[in-house]
Amino acid sequence: MVSEKKVHLMTQIALDETKRYPKEIGEGGYYKSDYVRSRTVSAVWNITVSYLLILFLFALYHADYIFVNVVRLDYEIIGFAVFGIYLGIFVLTVFFSFFHYRKKYAGNSVALRAYYIKLKELDEFYSQGKEEAEDDTVTGA
């Protein structure tokens, strides 16, 4: 027998999985520390690659000056400037991404509570249905 409440609950769960919370459900399987750490490392990696590409493009743009003055350039100052800028960007990226992803994880947890409650209700439906089916086979109905 089909229960309207069960069908309604299954429809809501399917809607949550496909429309409302598809990304949040995928991210909900992580522990908070793992989620924040992996997202922060990803942000640092992206910033590092971007910074290196920008340095490369800057060097290409000024290649004629670099090749003409290769002997006269003060590489120590250039190295400190490049590394100092990168270190500043690195610290800011770690700081902001850490707090951003902690807040995002907390928001996802709140949003997914209703989804998990619906899943628990559906599980109760199935466990009740299984017990009823076992009772019917024992009584011979």
C-alpha positions in Angstrom: 0.0 0.0 0.0 1.3 3.5 -0.9 1.3 6.0 1.9 0.8 9.7 0.8 3.0 10.9 3.6 5.8 8.6 2.5 5.5 9.7 -1.2 5.5 13.4 -0.1 8.6 12.8 2.0 10.4 11.0 -0.8 9.5 13.9 -3.2 10.9 16.5 -0.8 14.1 14.5 -0.3 14.5 14.1 -4.1 13.9 17.9 -4.5 16.5 18.6 -1.8 19.1 16.4 -3.5 18.6 17.8 -7.0 17.5 21.4 -6.6 18.0 22.9 -3.2 21.2 21.4 -1.7 23.2 19.4 -4.3 26.5 21.0 -3.4 25.8 21.1 0.3 25.0 17.4 0.4 28.3 16.6 -1.3 30.2 18.8 1.1 28.3 17.6 4.2 30.2 14.3 4.3 33.4 16.0 5.5 34.4 16.7 9.0 34.6 20.4 9.7 38.4 20.4 10.1 38.9 18.4 6.9 36.6 20.6 4.9 38.2 23.9 6.0 41.7 22.5 5.6 41.1 21.2 2.1 39.4 24.4 0.9 42.2 26.5 2.4 44.9 24.5 0.8 43.0 24.7 -2.5 42.8 28.5 -2.2 46.5 28.7 -1.4 47.4 26.6 -4.3 45.3 28.7 -6.7 46.8 31.9 -5.4 50.3 30.5 -5.7 49.8 29.5 -9.3 48.2 32.8 -10.1 51.0 34.7 -8.5 53.6 32.8 -10.5 51.7 33.4 -13.7 51.5 37.1 -13.0 55.3 37.2 -12.2 56.0 35.4 -15.5 53.8 37.8 -17.5 55.5 40.8 -15.7 58.9 39.4 -16.6 57.9 38.9 -20.2 56.5 42.4 -20.4 59.8 43.8 -19.1 62.0 41.2 -20.8 63.9 43.8 -22.9 64.8 45.8 -19.8 65.8 42.7 -17.9 68.1 41.4 -20.7 69.8 44.8 -21.2 70.4 45.3 -17.4 70.9 41.7 -16.4 74.2 42.5 -14.7 73.1 45.8 -13.0 69.9 44.4 -11.4 69.9 44.0 -7.6 68.5 40.5 -7.3 68.5 40.6 -3.5 66.0 43.5 -3.4 64.0 41.9 -6.2 63.9 38.6 -4.4 62.9 40.2 -1.1 60.1 42.2 -2.9 58.8 39.2 -4.8 58.9 36.9 -1.7 57.5 39.6 0.6 54.5 40.3 -1.7 53.9 36.6 -2.0 54.2 36.1 1.8 51.6 38.9 2.4 49.2 37.4 -0.1 49.7 34.0 1.4 48.9 35.1 4.9 45.8 37.0 3.8 44.6 34.0 1.8 45.0 31.6 4.6 43.4 34.0 7.1 40.3 34.9 5.0 39.8 31.4 3.5 40.0 29.8 6.9 37.3 32.0 8.3 35.2 32.0 5.2 35.1 28.2 4.9 34.4 27.7 8.6 31.4 30.0 8.2 30.3 28.3 5.0 30.5 24.9 6.7 28.4 26.1 9.6 25.8 27.5 7.2 25.7 24.2 5.2 25.2 22.3 8.5 22.2 24.4 9.4 20.7 24.1 5.9 21.1 20.3 5.9 19.5 19.6 9.2 16.0 19.6 7.7 17.3 17.2 4.9 18.7 14.8 7.5 15.5 14.9 9.5 13.6 13.9 6.4 16.0 11.1 5.7 15.5 9.8 9.3 11.7 10.0 8.9 12.0 8.0 5.7 14.2 5.4 7.4 11.5 5.1 10.2 8.9 4.5 7.5 10.9 1.7 6.0 11.7 0.2 9.4 8.0 0.3 10.4 7.0 -1.2 7.0 9.5 -4.0 7.5 8.2 -4.9 10.9 4.6 -4.8 9.6 5.6 -7.1 6.7 7.2 -9.6 9.2 4.1 -9.5 11.4 1.9 -10.3 8.3 4.1 -13.3 7.4 4.0 -14.7 10.9 0.3 -14.4 11.3 -0.3 -15.8 7.9 -2.3 -12.8 6.6 
